[in-house]
Amino acid sequence: VATGLADRLAAAGTDTVVVCGLVTNVCVQATAEHAFELGYHVIVGADATASSTDATQRAWLDHLAAFYGRVLDAAAITNLWRSPA
């Protein structure tokens, strides 16, 4: 929040945000939800995030997919970037 990133993304005409990192149920969740609230298409890297347990990871990836965007593995994200617009 208040980092200036949203302004820079808007100025660049960005409409999609790919979220990766630690911890899925804390930082990744907060970033994905905030991006969604700002109107971005959200993609979460399923194998580029982590939680303390497999059950927690699965639950939060399911939550993010249900409400905030797409959850894809890194290979699928790479294929999207390589696809023509």
DSSP file (Angstrom, degrees, kcal/mol; ACC not computed):
  #  RESIDUE AA STRUCTURE BP1 BP2  ACC     N-H-->O    O-->H-N    N-H-->O    O-->H-N    TCO  KAPPA ALPHA  PHI   PSI    X-CA   Y-CA   Z-CA
    1    1 A V              0   0    0      0, 0.0    30,-0.0     0, 0.0    33,-0.0   0.000 360.0 360.0 360.0 137.1    0.0    0.0    0.0
    2    2 A A        +     0   0    0      1,-0.1     0, 0.0     2,-0.0     0, 0.0   0.812 360.0 125.0  59.7  35.3    1.2    3.5   -0.9
    3    3 A T  S    S-     0   0    0      0, 0.0    -1,-0.1     0, 0.0     0, 0.0   0.614  77.2-119.4 -94.1 -14.5    4.4    2.3   -2.6
    4    4 A G  S  > S+     0   0    0      3,-0.0     4,-2.0     4,-0.0     5,-0.2   0.320  84.6 115.3  89.5  -7.5    3.7    4.0   -5.9
    5    5 A L  H  > S+     0   0    0      1,-0.2     4,-2.8     2,-0.2     5,-0.2   0.913  71.4  53.9 -62.9 -43.4    3.7    0.7   -7.7
    6    6 A A  H  > S+     0   0    0      1,-0.2     4,-2.4     2,-0.2    -1,-0.2   0.892 108.8  49.8 -59.3 -39.7    0.0    1.0   -8.7
    7    7 A D  H  > S+     0   0    0      2,-0.2     4,-2.4     1,-0.2    -1,-0.2   0.911 111.9  47.6 -64.8 -42.4    0.7    4.4  -10.3
    8    8 A R  H  X S+     0   0    0     -4,-2.0     4,-1.5     2,-0.2    -2,-0.2   0.899 112.6  48.9 -66.7 -40.5    3.6    3.0  -12.2
    9    9 A L  H  <>S+     0   0    0     -4,-2.8     5,-2.5     2,-0.2     4,-0.4   0.918 112.2  48.6 -64.5 -42.9    1.6    0.0  -13.4
   10   10 A A  H ><5S+     0   0    0     -4,-2.4     3,-1.3    -5,-0.2    -2,-0.2   0.915 109.5  52.3 -62.7 -43.2   -1.3    2.2  -14.5
   11   11 A A  H 3<5S+     0   0    0     -4,-2.4    -1,-0.2     1,-0.3    -2,-0.2   0.814 109.2  50.6 -63.1 -30.3    1.1    4.6  -16.3
   12   12 A A  T 3<5S-     0   0    0     -4,-1.5    -1,-0.3    -5,-0.2    -2,-0.2   0.500 115.6-116.2 -85.2  -4.7    2.5    1.6  -18.2
   13   13 A G  T < 5 +     0   0    0     -3,-1.3    -3,-0.2    -4,-0.4     2,-0.2   0.727  54.6 167.2  76.6  21.4   -1.0    0.4  -19.2
   14   14 A T      < +     0   0    0     -5,-2.5    -1,-0.2    -6,-0.2     3,-0.1  -0.478  17.2 168.8 -71.3 135.0   -0.6   -2.8  -17.2
   15   15 A D        +     0   0    0     -2,-0.2    26,-3.1     1,-0.2     2,-0.4   0.442  59.7  58.8-123.6  -4.2   -3.8   -4.8  -16.6
   16   16 A T  E     -a   41   0A   0     24,-0.2     2,-0.4     2,-0.0    26,-0.2  -0.984  58.3-164.8-131.3 138.7   -2.5   -8.1  -15.2
   17   17 A V  E     -a   42   0A   0     24,-3.0    26,-2.6    -2,-0.4     2,-0.6  -0.986   7.8-154.5-123.7 130.2   -0.4   -8.8  -12.1
   18   18 A V  E     -a   43   0A   0     -2,-0.4     2,-0.5    24,-0.2    26,-0.2  -0.919  16.1-157.4-102.1 124.0    1.4  -12.1  -11.5
   19   19 A V  E     +a   44   0A   0     24,-3.2    26,-2.5    -2,-0.6     2,-0.3  -0.893  22.0 156.4-110.1 126.9    1.9  -12.7   -7.8
   20   20 A C  E     +     0   0A   0     -2,-0.5     2,-0.3    24,-0.2    29,-0.2  -0.936  25.6  71.6-137.7 159.1    4.6  -15.0   -6.4
   21   21 A G  E     -a   49   0A   0     27,-2.6    29,-0.9    -2,-0.3     2,-0.4  -0.865  65.9 -14.5 136.6-165.9    6.4  -15.2   -3.1
   22   22 A L  E    S+a   50   0A   0     -2,-0.3    29,-0.1     1,-0.2    -2,-0.1  -0.895 100.6  21.1-118.3 147.1    6.1  -16.1    0.6
   23   23 A V    > > -     0   0    0     27,-0.6     3,-2.1    -2,-0.4     5,-1.7   0.734  57.2-162.3-100.1 138.6    3.8  -16.6    2.5
   24   24 A T  I 3 >S+     0   0    0     26,-2.8     5,-1.3     1,-0.3    27,-0.1   0.873  93.2  45.2 -53.0 -44.9    0.7  -17.6    0.4
   25   25 A N  I 3 5S+     0   0    0     25,-0.2    -1,-0.3     3,-0.2    26,-0.1   0.319 127.6  24.8 -87.1   9.8   -1.7  -17.0    3.3
   26   26 A V  I <>5S+     0   0    0     -3,-2.1     4,-2.5     3,-0.0     5,-0.2   0.381 131.2  15.6-129.4 -86.3   -0.2  -13.6    4.3
   27   27 A C  I  >5S+     0   0    0     -4,-0.3     4,-2.5     2,-0.2     5,-0.2   0.911 128.5  46.7 -65.4 -45.9    1.8  -11.6    1.8
   28   28 A V  I  ><S+     0   0    0     -5,-1.7     4,-2.8     2,-0.2     5,-0.2   0.941 114.6  48.2 -63.9 -46.1    0.7  -13.3   -1.4
   29   29 A Q  H  ><S+     0   0    0     -5,-1.3     4,-2.8    -6,-0.5     5,-0.3   0.947 112.7  47.9 -57.2 -50.8   -3.0  -13.2   -0.3
   30   30 A A  H  X S+     0   0    0     -4,-2.5     4,-2.2     1,-0.2    -1,-0.2   0.903 114.4  46.1 -60.5 -42.9   -2.8   -9.5    0.6
   31   31 A T  H  X S+     0   0    0     -4,-2.5     4,-2.5    -5,-0.2    -1,-0.2   0.926 114.1  47.7 -66.3 -45.1   -1.1   -8.5   -2.6
   32   32 A A  H  X S+     0   0    0     -4,-2.8     4,-2.4    -5,-0.2    -2,-0.2   0.923 113.8  46.9 -62.9 -45.1   -3.5  -10.5   -4.8
   33   33 A E  H  X S+     0   0    0     -4,-2.8     4,-2.5    -5,-0.2    -1,-0.2   0.907 113.2  48.4 -65.0 -41.8   -6.5   -9.2   -3.0
   34   34 A H  H  X S+     0   0    0     -4,-2.2     4,-1.5    -5,-0.3    -2,-0.2   0.919 111.4  49.9 -65.4 -42.9   -5.3   -5.6   -3.2
   35   35 A A  H  <>S+     0   0    0     -4,-2.5     5,-2.4     1,-0.2     4,-0.3   0.917 111.2  49.9 -61.1 -42.7   -4.5   -5.9   -6.9
   36   36 A F  H ><5S+     0   0    0     -4,-2.4     3,-1.7     1,-0.2    -2,-0.2   0.923 108.4  52.4 -60.0 -45.6   -8.0   -7.4   -7.5
   37   37 A E  H 3<5S+     0   0    0     -4,-2.5    -1,-0.2     1,-0.3    -2,-0.2   0.789 106.1  54.8 -63.4 -27.4   -9.5   -4.5   -5.7
   38   38 A L  T 3<5S-     0   0    0     -4,-1.5    -1,-0.3    -3,-0.2    -2,-0.2   0.478 125.5-102.9 -84.1  -2.9   -7.6   -2.1   -7.9
   39   39 A G  T < 5S+     0   0    0     -3,-1.7    -3,-0.2    -4,-0.3     2,-0.2   0.550  72.6 141.2  97.7   8.0   -9.1   -3.8  -11.0
   40   40 A Y      < -     0   0    0     -5,-2.4     2,-0.5    -6,-0.2    -1,-0.3  -0.509  57.8-115.6 -80.6 150.6   -6.1   -5.9  -12.1
   41   41 A H  E     -a   16   0A   0    -26,-3.1   -24,-3.0    -2,-0.2     2,-0.5  -0.751  40.8-146.4 -75.9 131.7   -6.4   -9.4  -13.5
   42   42 A V  E     -a   17   0A   0     -2,-0.5    28,-2.5    26,-0.4     2,-0.4  -0.890  22.3-178.5-113.0 132.4   -4.6  -11.5  -11.0
   43   43 A I  E     -ab  18  70A   0    -26,-2.6   -24,-3.2    -2,-0.5     2,-0.5  -0.999  12.0-157.6-124.3 129.0   -2.6  -14.6  -11.6
   44   44 A V  E     -ab  19  71A   0     26,-2.9    28,-2.2    -2,-0.4     2,-1.0  -0.915  19.1-128.2-108.0 130.6   -1.0  -16.4   -8.6
   45   45 A G  E >   - b   0  72A   0    -26,-2.5     3,-1.5    -2,-0.5   -24,-0.2  -0.666  19.4-164.8 -78.3 103.0    2.0  -18.7   -9.2
   46   46 A A  E >  S+     0   0A   0     26,-2.7     3,-0.6    -2,-1.0    27,-0.2   0.870  90.4  35.3 -59.2 -40.1    1.0  -22.0   -7.5
   47   47 A D  E 3  S+     0   0A   0     25,-0.4    -1,-0.3     1,-0.2    26,-0.1   0.210 111.6  63.6-100.6  15.6    4.5  -23.4   -7.5
   48   48 A A  E <  S+     0   0A   0     -3,-1.5   -27,-2.6   -29,-0.1     2,-0.3   0.008  99.3  60.6-122.7  24.3    6.1  -20.0   -6.9
   49   49 A T  E <   -a   21   0A   0     -3,-0.6     2,-0.3   -29,-0.2   -27,-0.2  -0.896  64.4-164.7-139.5 167.7    4.4  -19.5   -3.5
   50   50 A A  E     -a   22   0A   0    -29,-0.9   -26,-2.8    -2,-0.3   -27,-0.6  -0.996   8.9-167.2-156.3 155.8    4.6  -21.4   -0.2
   51   51 A S        -     0   0    0     -2,-0.3     6,-0.1   -28,-0.2    -2,-0.0  -0.820  43.8 -96.6-133.7 175.7    2.9  -21.9    3.1
   52   52 A S  S    S+     0   0    0     -2,-0.3     2,-0.3     1,-0.1     3,-0.1   0.773 106.1  21.4 -70.1 -25.5    3.9  -23.6    6.4
   53   53 A T  S  > S-     0   0    0      1,-0.1     4,-2.3     0, 0.0     5,-0.1  -0.954  75.9-119.4-137.8 158.8    1.9  -26.8    5.5
   54   54 A D  H  > S+     0   0    0     -2,-0.3     4,-2.7     1,-0.2     5,-0.2   0.880 115.3  54.2 -62.5 -37.9    0.6  -28.4    2.3
   55   55 A A  H  > S+     0   0    0      2,-0.2     4,-2.4     1,-0.2    -1,-0.2   0.910 109.6  46.7 -64.7 -42.2   -2.9  -28.2    3.7
   56   56 A T  H  > S+     0   0    0      2,-0.2     4,-2.4     1,-0.2     5,-0.2   0.920 112.3  51.0 -64.8 -43.6   -2.6  -24.4    4.3
   57   57 A Q  H  X S+     0   0    0     -4,-2.3     4,-2.4     1,-0.2     5,-0.2   0.944 112.2  45.6 -58.5 -50.1   -1.1  -23.9    0.8
   58   58 A R  H  X S+     0   0    0     -4,-2.7     4,-2.4     1,-0.2    -1,-0.2   0.912 112.3  51.5 -62.0 -43.8   -3.9  -25.8   -0.9
   59   59 A A  H  X S+     0   0    0     -4,-2.4     4,-2.1     1,-0.2    -1,-0.2   0.917 113.5  43.3 -61.2 -44.2   -6.6  -24.0    1.1
   60   60 A W  H  X S+     0   0    0     -4,-2.4     4,-2.7     2,-0.2    -1,-0.2   0.858 112.1  51.8 -75.1 -34.1   -5.3  -20.6    0.3
   61   61 A L  H  X S+     0   0    0     -4,-2.4     4,-2.4    -5,-0.2    -1,-0.2   0.915 111.6  48.8 -64.7 -40.3   -4.6  -21.3   -3.4
   62   62 A D  H  X S+     0   0    0     -4,-2.4     4,-2.2    -5,-0.2    -2,-0.2   0.912 111.6  49.8 -62.4 -42.4   -8.2  -22.6   -3.6
   63   63 A H  H  X S+     0   0    0     -4,-2.1     4,-1.8     2,-0.2     5,-0.3   0.936 111.8  47.1 -61.5 -48.0   -9.4  -19.4   -1.9
   64   64 A L  H  X>S+     0   0    0     -4,-2.7     4,-2.6     1,-0.2     5,-1.6   0.901 113.3  48.8 -63.0 -40.7   -7.5  -17.1   -4.2
   65   65 A A  H  <5S+     0   0    0     -4,-2.4    -1,-0.2     1,-0.2    -2,-0.2   0.869 111.5  50.4 -66.6 -36.2   -8.7  -19.1   -7.3
   66   66 A A  H  <5S+     0   0    0     -4,-2.2    -1,-0.2    -5,-0.2    -2,-0.2   0.836 129.4  13.1 -70.7 -32.9  -12.3  -18.9   -6.1
   67   67 A F  H  <5S+     0   0    0     -4,-1.8    -2,-0.2    -5,-0.2    -3,-0.2   0.682 129.0  29.9-121.2 -22.4  -12.4  -15.2   -5.4
   68   68 A Y  T  <5S-     0   0    0     -4,-2.6   -26,-0.4    -5,-0.3     2,-0.3   0.667 105.1 -59.3-125.0 -19.6   -9.5  -13.2   -6.8
   69   69 A G      < -     0   0    0     -5,-1.6     2,-0.3   -28,-0.1    -1,-0.3  -0.989  69.2 -33.6 168.5-160.4   -8.0  -14.6  -10.0
   70   70 A R  E     -b   43   0A   0    -28,-2.5   -26,-2.9    -2,-0.3     2,-0.5  -0.685  37.8-152.4 -93.8 145.2   -6.3  -17.5  -11.7
   71   71 A V  E     +b   44   0A   0     -2,-0.3     2,-0.3   -28,-0.2   -26,-0.2  -0.973  29.7 161.8-117.8 114.9   -3.9  -19.9  -10.0
   72   72 A L  E     -b   45   0A   0    -28,-2.2   -26,-2.7    -2,-0.5   -25,-0.4  -0.912  38.1-111.2-132.1 155.3   -1.4  -21.4  -12.4
   73   73 A D     >  -     0   0    0     -2,-0.3     4,-2.1   -28,-0.2     3,-0.3  -0.412  41.6-100.6 -80.7 168.0    1.9  -23.1  -12.2
   74   74 A A  H  > S+     0   0    0      1,-0.2     4,-2.7     2,-0.2     5,-0.2   0.846 121.4  55.8 -59.7 -37.1    5.0  -21.4  -13.6
   75   75 A A  H  > S+     0   0    0      1,-0.2     4,-2.2     2,-0.2    -1,-0.2   0.914 108.7  47.2 -62.8 -42.2    5.0  -23.3  -16.8
   76   76 A A  H  > S+     0   0    0     -3,-0.3     4,-1.9     2,-0.2    -2,-0.2   0.885 111.9  50.5 -66.8 -38.5    1.4  -22.2  -17.6
   77   77 A I  H  X S+     0   0    0     -4,-2.1     4,-2.0     2,-0.2    -2,-0.2   0.928 110.1  50.2 -63.9 -44.4    2.3  -18.6  -16.7
   78   78 A T  H  X S+     0   0    0     -4,-2.7     4,-1.8     1,-0.2    -2,-0.2   0.904 108.4  52.8 -60.0 -42.1    5.3  -18.8  -19.0
   79   79 A N  H  X S+     0   0    0     -4,-2.2     4,-1.2     1,-0.2    -1,-0.2   0.876 106.7  53.0 -63.1 -37.0    3.2  -20.2  -21.8
   80   80 A L  H  < S+     0   0    0     -4,-1.9     3,-0.4     1,-0.2    -1,-0.2   0.919 108.4  50.0 -62.6 -42.1    0.8  -17.2  -21.4
   81   81 A W  H  < S+     0   0    0     -4,-2.0    -1,-0.2     1,-0.2    -2,-0.2   0.841 111.7  48.8 -65.0 -32.0    3.6  -14.8  -21.8
   82   82 A R  H  < S+     0   0    0     -4,-1.8    -1,-0.2    -5,-0.2    -2,-0.2   0.680  94.0  94.4 -81.3 -17.4    4.8  -16.5  -24.9
   83   83 A S  S  < S-     0   0    0     -4,-1.2     2,-0.0    -3,-0.4    -3,-0.0  -0.435  87.7-102.2 -75.0 146.8    1.3  -16.6  -26.5
   84   84 A P              0   0    0      0, 0.0    -1,-0.1     0, 0.0    -2,-0.1  -0.395 360.0 360.0 -63.3 148.3    0.3  -13.8  -28.8
   85   85 A A              0   0    0     -4,-0.1    -2,-0.1    -3,-0.1    -3,-0.0   0.489 360.0 360.0 -62.0 360.0   -2.0  -11.2  -27.2
